[in-house]
Amino acid sequence: MTTLRIGQIAERAGVGVETVRFYERRGLLDEPPRTASGYRAYPVGSVERLRFIRRTQGLGFSLAEIRQLLGLYPESRHACGTVQTQVEEKLAEVETKIRNLRRVKRALATLVAACRTNQPLAACPLLRALGEAEEIR
């Protein structure tokens, strides 16, 4: 069985060595056996697992959610619908964040539009509005 050292899997997966160690500590990547000289001997499949972790993390999944997905992937008795449900939940969460960010954007744009840049700082409408603001709607 072909094995790779930590630097090799890190390079192939496009991550740093410390990232590999971090995922090991978090239980997302199994700690590999060591060679007689003490080097980690990763199975080749670890590269794809690292790529999966990075892709899902890039899509906004938390490490806990990634751990759940890894429990389903790739050899599982679960149906694809299980993964679909988790991805749909993440999509709904992202849509909520987008709505909230749009509200924040509108509120900030309103504040910026109210600004008269030549005012002394003590009369700055932005500082006053921020101090008086209740909740962004």
N, C-alpha and C positions, 0 to 999 in steps of 0.2 A: 504494500500500500504506500502510495506516494504521500509524503507529508511536506509541509512548508514551515519555514520559520516565521516568527512574528513580523519581521520586516517585510517578508515576501507577501504575506496575506494582506498586510496593511497597504502596501504599494498596489497590489492587484485590485483591492477594493476601493482605493482612492481615499484612504483615511490615514491618520497618524498612528504610530505605535501606541501612544498613550490612549488613543481612542479605543483600540483593541483591548487594552488592559481595563479601561473603564467599563466596557461592555461585559467583560468577564466578571468584574466585581459586581455588576448589577444583575448577573445571572442571565444575560441575553445571549452570551456566547459561552459554550462549555469550556472550562479550563482544560487544555489539552495535556496529554502525558508529556513527560520530558525525556529527552534523549539521555544517554549515559553521561554526556558532557554537560547536562543541565539545560539545554535549549528546549524551548517549547516546540512540540511537533504537531502542528495543526493539520487536520485532514483537509484536502483540497476543497471540500464542500463548505468550509468555513468562509471562503471568499464570497460565495453567493449569499450566505447568511448575513455577512457584514453589509453587503450591498442592499439586501432587503431591509435591514435595520435602518440604514442611511436614507433609503428612498421613503420609507414610511415616516421616518422622523421629519424629513423634508416636506411631507404632506401634512404635518401638524400633529401626528400621533405622539402621545406621551410615551415614555418608556414602559409604563405599566400597560398601556394599550398595545404596544408592540409586543410585549411579553405574551399577552393573550393571543395575538395573531400568530406569533411563533409557535404557540401550542397547537395551532390548527394547521400549520404549514410545515412541509408539504405533504407529509404522510399522515393522513388523518382519516378518521371515520366520519367526520362532520361533513355536512353538505355545504356547497358553495354559499347557500343562503345565510349561513352563520357569519361568514365574512362579509357578505353584502349588508347584513344588519349593522355590523360594526362600522362599516364605511358610510352607510346612510346616517348613522348617528353622528359621525365626524363631520359629514357634509352639513347637517343641520346646525351643528355647533359653529362651523365656519360661517354659515349664512347669518347666524345671530351676531357674530363678531363683526361681520361686514355692516350690518344694519347699525350697530352701535358706533362703529367708526364713522359711518356717514353722518350720524347725529353729531358726533364730536366735530367733524369737519365743518358742518353747517354752523355750529356754535362758534367755532374759531373764526370762520370767515366773517360772521356777523361782528365779532369783536374787532377784527382787523379793519373792517369797513368803517367802524365808528372812530377809529384812531385819527387824531390830528397830530401829526408828527412833530410840529413845532411847539407843542405845549411843554411847559416845564414838567419834570417828573412828578412833582406833587399833584399836578392836575391831570395826570395821564388817565384817560378813560379806560384803557385796558387794565391797568392795575386796579382801578376802582371796581370795574365790572367783575374782574376775577375774584376780588375780595367779597363782593356782594352775591356772587353767583350761588344759586342753590344747587340745582341738579341740571345736568345737560339733558335737554329734551330733544 
